[in-house]
């Protein structure tokens, strides 16, 4: 997740938020073997890992924190 993937639509007195660009998710589980994404928004443990089993959900929490 990165700021460019967060879409905001202004309503009367609030915003509607949508998350976009799920290109990697649509590729299926086989694509999880390769490292893709924007390095500035990736968790440090993703770099240098040759097996997708080494990376867990904590990497997603890191990405959320960077955007927040």
VENKAJO-V481378 format. One record per residue. N is the residue number from 1. RES is the residue in one letter. PHI is phi in whole degrees, 0 to 359 (NA if undefined). Layout:
n->N res->RES phi->PHI
n->N res->RES phi->PHI
//
This chain:
n->1 res->X phi->NA
n->2 res->X phi->214
n->3 res->X phi->305
n->4 res->X phi->294
n->5 res->X phi->264
n->6 res->X phi->255
n->7 res->X phi->258
n->8 res->X phi->243
n->9 res->X phi->239
n->10 res->X phi->284
n->11 res->X phi->256
n->12 res->X phi->306
n->13 res->X phi->229
n->14 res->X phi->205
n->15 res->X phi->234
n->16 res->X phi->257
n->17 res->X phi->249
n->18 res->X phi->227
n->19 res->X phi->261
n->20 res->X phi->237
n->21 res->X phi->68
n->22 res->X phi->257
n->23 res->X phi->304
n->24 res->X phi->293
n->25 res->X phi->296
n->26 res->X phi->287
n->27 res->X phi->285
n->28 res->X phi->94
n->29 res->X phi->292
n->30 res->X phi->298
n->31 res->X phi->288
n->32 res->X phi->291
n->33 res->X phi->287
n->34 res->X phi->268
n->35 res->X phi->271
n->36 res->X phi->229
n->37 res->X phi->120
n->38 res->X phi->264
n->39 res->X phi->308
n->40 res->X phi->295
n->41 res->X phi->248
n->42 res->X phi->259
n->43 res->X phi->294
n->44 res->X phi->303
n->45 res->X phi->290
n->46 res->X phi->288
n->47 res->X phi->287
n->48 res->X phi->85
n->49 res->X phi->268
n->50 res->X phi->265
n->51 res->X phi->235
n->52 res->X phi->295
n->53 res->X phi->292
n->54 res->X phi->285
n->55 res->X phi->252
n->56 res->X phi->238
n->57 res->X phi->296
n->58 res->X phi->298
n->59 res->X phi->296
n->60 res->X phi->292
n->61 res->X phi->295
n->62 res->X phi->300
n->63 res->X phi->301
n->64 res->X phi->297
n->65 res->X phi->296
n->66 res->X phi->293
n->67 res->X phi->287
n->68 res->X phi->296
//
